Amino acid sequence: MIMSKFIALHAKHFDLKKFILAALKEDVGDGDHTALATIPLSHKGKMQLLVKEEGILAGIEAAVETFKIIDKTIKIKVLIKDGQAVKKGDVAFIVEGKTQKLITAERLVLNIMQRMSGIATKTDHLQSLCYGTKAKVIDTRKTTPGFRFFEKWAVVIGGGANHRYGLFDMILIKDNHIDFAGGVSQAIVAAQQYLRKKKKKLPIEVETRSLTDVAEVLRHKGIERIMLDNYSIENTIKAVSLIGRKAKIESSGGITEKNISDYAGCGVDLISVGALTHHVKSLDLSLKAI
């Protein structure tokens, strides 16, 4: 299987092989003694990934790479690709090889796929609630330490988009930066001076807490995105009118499936939802012997 664009894009930020080996070390230790005790080394087996509830499947490519790293002789036949809708009873892939290796890989593959599929399912649902608008659902940095790569990948698979990957690929001036810097304008000026000094080209986004903040941000050139943090629907509409096409507009804070359609209808470009990654139910999957 060809490595996805997401893997290629973030290869310098995340070492997939290193993660898999570390996860195996955590789980296997000095050996999978149950598998070693009950299954002969020469035994060959076959397993299938069984879907146990409806949702959006994610993590197939991650599973393929995981099996390759664990044992390059393992063969996998993919029946359902990442991003496809699945239902109870579907078989996503069939994998065969040395049985001991398959058993050892089972939980790691499921841990990755179940969480990724849960995130992709949630993202797909929220994005569907924005249908008919230009709003794109995006994630935040509210991710599980060490697992961010998979969580952000799952958001993309589910039809959403990533905000920033980390602290290094965007200037995001939030409320704390503003308060410590002495104000909105002071923070913006300092950020722009920093980028010039360091000869860096990073997009700048500014979080605002009021329409007054929005007006102040608009006095500065070079701001790519303005965040409307915890705005009411009424003030979101006013802010969208005030900003126009001068910057991309992101709604954030307190947005749920109950009100996301209303915010999307205000004309914002982006809606960030931290719950995509920090408050999600994993999709029920199992890897069973055939």
Rosetta blueprint (number, residue, H / E / L):
1 M L
2 I L
3 M L
4 S L
5 K H
6 F H
7 I H
8 A H
9 L H
10 H L
11 A L
12 K L
13 H L
14 F L
15 D L
16 L H
17 K H
18 K H
19 F H
20 I H
21 L H
22 A H
23 A H
24 L H
25 K H
26 E H
27 D H
28 V H
29 G L
30 D L
31 G L
32 D L
33 H H
34 T H
35 A H
36 L H
37 A H
38 T H
39 I L
40 P L
41 L L
42 S L
43 H L
44 K E
45 G E
46 K E
47 M E
48 Q E
49 L E
50 L E
51 V E
52 K L
53 E L
54 E L
55 G E
56 I E
57 L L
58 A L
59 G L
60 I H
61 E H
62 A H
63 A H
64 V H
65 E H
66 T H
67 F H
68 K H
69 I H
70 I H
71 D L
72 K L
73 T L
74 I L
75 K E
76 I E
77 K E
78 V E
79 L L
80 I L
81 K L
82 D L
83 G L
84 Q L
85 A E
86 V E
87 K L
88 K L
89 G L
90 D L
91 V E
92 A E
93 F E
94 I E
95 V E
96 E E
97 G E
98 K E
99 T H
100 Q H
101 K H
102 L H
103 I H
104 T H
105 A H
106 E H
107 R H
108 L H
109 V H
110 L H
111 N H
112 I H
113 M H
114 Q H
115 R H
116 M H
117 S H
118 G H
119 I H
120 A H
121 T H
122 K H
123 T H
124 D H
125 H H
126 L H
127 Q H
128 S H
129 L L
130 C L
131 Y L
132 G L
133 T L
134 K L
135 A L
136 K E
137 V E
138 I E
139 D L
140 T L
141 R L
142 K L
143 T L
144 T L
145 P L
146 G L
147 F L
148 R H
149 F H
150 F H
151 E H
152 K H
153 W H
154 A H
155 V H
156 V H
157 I H
158 G L
159 G L
160 G L
161 A E
162 N L
163 H L
164 R L
165 Y L
166 G L
167 L L
168 F L
169 D L
170 M L
171 I E
172 L E
173 I E
174 K L
175 D H
176 N H
177 H H
178 I H
179 D H
180 F H
181 A H
182 G L
183 G L
184 V H
185 S H
186 Q H
187 A H
188 I H
189 V H
190 A H
191 A H
192 Q H
193 Q H
194 Y H
195 L H
196 R H
197 K H
198 K H
199 K L
200 K L
201 K L
202 L L
203 P L
204 I E
205 E E
206 V E
207 E E
208 T E
209 R L
210 S L
211 L H
212 T H
213 D H
214 V H
215 A H
216 E H
217 V H
218 L L
219 R L
220 H L
221 K L
222 G L
223 I L
224 E L
225 R E
226 I E
227 M E
228 L E
229 D E
230 N L
231 Y L
232 S L
233 I H
234 E H
235 N H
236 T H
237 I H
238 K H
239 A H
240 V H
241 S H
242 L H
243 I H
244 G L
245 R L
246 K L
247 A L
248 K E
249 I E
250 E E
251 S E
252 S E
253 G L
254 G L
255 I L
256 T L
257 E L
258 K L
259 N L
260 I H
261 S H
262 D H
263 Y H
264 A H
265 G L
266 C L
267 G L
268 V L
269 D L
270 L E
271 I E
272 S E
273 V L
274 G L
275 A H
276 L H
277 T H
278 H H
279 H L
280 V L
281 K L
282 S L
283 L L
284 D L
285 L E
286 S E
287 L E
288 K E
289 A E
290 I L
